[in-house]
């Protein structure tokens, strides 16, 4: 059976939408939230919200605090490492750390640099030895990796101003 020619996407300047049913956000509409500010993980906590439990990671620059809603697995991944609790088997973020290290890479920093709707967006900045790479990630996954490799975490100034307490 011969290979049929594949149809090329029309707009190669735009990345595809993360979810197939969403339209990509035009690059021109991106908001610049300003310079990055270094923060640290202050705590991971849970709060009862009606019939469910919501988990948060609390980031702080010393004066402002930014709570970010995270999933249960990510809360465990962050809090277990901060609390020096060693799980019986490596977690996904431990695996990611090992893969990056074995490939000769290094996590330089984490940037939480965008906010849309009620969702924060993060980037993992890697040094592979040959080039610098930027990997899109959920903030919770990026933070779980950062605490394992002792990488600094940054949040855009505008996000701290608008959403910090």
One Martini backbone bead per residue (centre of mass of N, CA, C, O) as a GRO file, in nm:
protein
  165
    1UNK     BB    1   0.092   0.039   0.027
    2UNK     BB    2   0.092   0.354  -0.039
    3UNK     BB    3   0.191   0.652   0.047
    4UNK     BB    4   0.029   0.918   0.157
    5UNK     BB    5   0.002   1.234   0.147
    6UNK     BB    6   0.063   1.482   0.365
    7UNK     BB    7  -0.077   1.734   0.536
    8UNK     BB    8   0.007   2.049   0.583
    9UNK     BB    9   0.026   2.292   0.779
   10UNK     BB   10  -0.053   2.624   0.748
   11UNK     BB   11   0.067   2.728   1.043
   12UNK     BB   12   0.410   2.735   1.130
   13UNK     BB   13   0.427   2.987   1.339
   14UNK     BB   14   0.231   2.814   1.508
   15UNK     BB   15   0.159   2.645   1.759
   16UNK     BB   16  -0.005   2.404   1.872
   17UNK     BB   17  -0.247   2.317   2.050
   18UNK     BB   18  -0.261   2.144   2.334
   19UNK     BB   19  -0.554   2.120   2.265
   20UNK     BB   20  -0.741   2.031   1.991
   21UNK     BB   21  -0.997   2.236   2.075
   22UNK     BB   22  -0.795   2.465   2.067
   23UNK     BB   23  -0.687   2.773   2.014
   24UNK     BB   24  -0.431   2.947   1.953
   25UNK     BB   25  -0.240   3.183   2.090
   26UNK     BB   26  -0.146   3.470   2.004
   27UNK     BB   27   0.160   3.612   2.023
   28UNK     BB   28   0.067   3.919   2.030
   29UNK     BB   29  -0.110   3.862   2.314
   30UNK     BB   30   0.111   3.867   2.497
   31UNK     BB   31   0.211   3.904   2.825
   32UNK     BB   32   0.413   4.120   3.011
   33UNK     BB   33   0.528   4.049   3.352
   34UNK     BB   34   0.824   4.086   3.362
   35UNK     BB   35   1.048   4.039   3.585
   36UNK     BB   36   1.219   3.818   3.759
   37UNK     BB   37   1.157   3.654   4.078
   38UNK     BB   38   1.281   3.518   4.347
   39UNK     BB   39   1.183   3.210   4.496
   40UNK     BB   40   1.026   3.004   4.748
   41UNK     BB   41   0.944   2.728   4.919
   42UNK     BB   42   0.730   2.732   5.196
   43UNK     BB   43   0.474   2.537   5.114
   44UNK     BB   44   0.252   2.257   5.165
   45UNK     BB   45  -0.108   2.243   5.120
   46UNK     BB   46  -0.441   2.194   5.254
   47UNK     BB   47  -0.793   2.243   5.151
   48UNK     BB   48  -1.120   2.278   5.210
   49UNK     BB   49  -1.360   2.243   4.924
   50UNK     BB   50  -1.623   2.140   5.015
   51UNK     BB   51  -1.590   1.808   4.876
   52UNK     BB   52  -1.283   1.897   4.857
   53UNK     BB   53  -0.932   1.884   4.808
   54UNK     BB   54  -0.689   2.135   4.814
   55UNK     BB   55  -0.373   2.196   4.668
   56UNK     BB   56  -0.067   2.371   4.766
   57UNK     BB   57   0.179   2.602   4.668
   58UNK     BB   58   0.408   2.816   4.845
   59UNK     BB   59   0.531   3.118   4.738
   60UNK     BB   60   0.831   3.332   4.813
   61UNK     BB   61   1.004   3.666   4.837
   62UNK     BB   62   0.939   3.755   5.163
   63UNK     BB   63   0.656   3.934   5.115
   64UNK     BB   64   0.530   3.754   4.903
   65UNK     BB   65   0.249   3.534   4.824
   66UNK     BB   66   0.208   3.228   4.616
   67UNK     BB   67  -0.064   3.044   4.537
   68UNK     BB   68  -0.075   2.704   4.397
   69UNK     BB   69  -0.252   2.485   4.236
   70UNK     BB   70  -0.235   2.129   4.295
   71UNK     BB   71  -0.174   1.812   4.289
   72UNK     BB   72  -0.132   1.535   4.480
   73UNK     BB   73   0.131   1.422   4.355
   74UNK     BB   74   0.288   1.693   4.359
   75UNK     BB   75   0.267   1.744   4.658
   76UNK     BB   76   0.427   1.493   4.734
   77UNK     BB   77   0.685   1.552   4.569
   78UNK     BB   78   0.756   1.813   4.722
   79UNK     BB   79   0.720   1.745   5.031
   80UNK     BB   80   0.907   1.496   5.046
   81UNK     BB   81   1.168   1.647   4.973
   82UNK     BB   82   1.161   1.871   5.186
   83UNK     BB   83   1.121   1.639   5.426
   84UNK     BB   84   1.325   1.401   5.365
   85UNK     BB   85   1.151   1.188   5.210
   86UNK     BB   86   1.201   0.851   5.118
   87UNK     BB   87   1.099   0.667   4.887
   88UNK     BB   88   1.102   0.344   4.784
   89UNK     BB   89   1.058   0.483   4.505
   90UNK     BB   90   1.092   0.649   4.239
   91UNK     BB   91   0.989   0.929   4.102
   92UNK     BB   92   0.931   1.103   3.824
   93UNK     BB   93   1.126   1.341   3.907
   94UNK     BB   94   1.369   1.156   3.952
   95UNK     BB   95   1.385   1.053   3.664
   96UNK     BB   96   1.422   1.325   3.526
   97UNK     BB   97   1.683   1.396   3.665
   98UNK     BB   98   1.850   1.153   3.562
   99UNK     BB   99   1.819   1.204   3.261
  100UNK     BB  100   1.948   1.480   3.251
  101UNK     BB  101   2.219   1.396   3.374
  102UNK     BB  102   2.292   1.157   3.171
  103UNK     BB  103   2.277   1.379   2.923
  104UNK     BB  104   2.437   1.644   3.047
  105UNK     BB  105   2.242   1.809   3.209
  106UNK     BB  106   2.097   2.128   3.340
  107UNK     BB  107   1.921   2.293   3.576
  108UNK     BB  108   1.896   2.639   3.603
  109UNK     BB  109   1.571   2.701   3.593
  110UNK     BB  110   1.257   2.848   3.698
  111UNK     BB  111   0.964   2.974   3.518
  112UNK     BB  112   0.694   3.185   3.612
  113UNK     BB  113   0.541   3.368   3.319
  114UNK     BB  114   0.225   3.283   3.321
  115UNK     BB  115  -0.134   3.381   3.277
  116UNK     BB  116  -0.448   3.195   3.227
  117UNK     BB  117  -0.717   3.253   3.382
  118UNK     BB  118  -0.625   2.990   3.625
  119UNK     BB  119  -0.330   2.955   3.484
  120UNK     BB  120  -0.014   2.851   3.517
  121UNK     BB  121   0.317   2.901   3.369
  122UNK     BB  122   0.610   2.708   3.273
  123UNK     BB  123   0.977   2.686   3.279
  124UNK     BB  124   1.255   2.494   3.175
  125UNK     BB  125   1.599   2.555   3.217
  126UNK     BB  126   1.849   2.424   3.003
  127UNK     BB  127   2.177   2.272   3.010
  128UNK     BB  128   2.347   2.061   2.761
  129UNK     BB  129   2.635   2.205   2.659
  130UNK     BB  130   2.533   2.297   2.358
  131UNK     BB  131   2.254   2.410   2.481
  132UNK     BB  132   1.976   2.596   2.531
  133UNK     BB  133   1.669   2.510   2.699
  134UNK     BB  134   1.305   2.519   2.663
  135UNK     BB  135   1.050   2.388   2.886
  136UNK     BB  136   0.738   2.314   2.909
  137UNK     BB  137   0.537   2.346   3.219
  138UNK     BB  138   0.420   2.270   3.503
  139UNK     BB  139   0.472   2.412   3.797
  140UNK     BB  140   0.468   2.155   3.974
  141UNK     BB  141   0.686   2.000   3.812
  142UNK     BB  142   0.907   2.214   3.819
  143UNK     BB  143   0.929   2.227   4.128
  144UNK     BB  144   0.990   1.927   4.182
  145UNK     BB  145   1.258   1.947   4.026
  146UNK     BB  146   1.398   2.188   4.167
  147UNK     BB  147   1.423   2.055   4.456
  148UNK     BB  148   1.616   1.818   4.347
  149UNK     BB  149   1.841   2.034   4.200
  150UNK     BB  150   1.863   2.321   4.323
  151UNK     BB  151   1.681   2.526   4.172
  152UNK     BB  152   1.575   2.813   4.078
  153UNK     BB  153   1.286   3.022   4.139
  154UNK     BB  154   1.066   3.204   3.920
  155UNK     BB  155   0.866   3.509   3.914
  156UNK     BB  156   0.683   3.728   3.777
  157UNK     BB  157   0.616   4.034   3.885
  158UNK     BB  158   0.317   4.063   3.782
  159UNK     BB  159   0.216   3.806   3.923
  160UNK     BB  160   0.280   3.891   4.211
  161UNK     BB  161   0.110   4.151   4.206
  162UNK     BB  162  -0.174   4.019   4.119
  163UNK     BB  163  -0.151   3.721   4.307
  164UNK     BB  164  -0.031   3.816   4.552
  165UNK     BB  165  -0.005   3.858   4.935
   0.00000   0.00000   0.00000
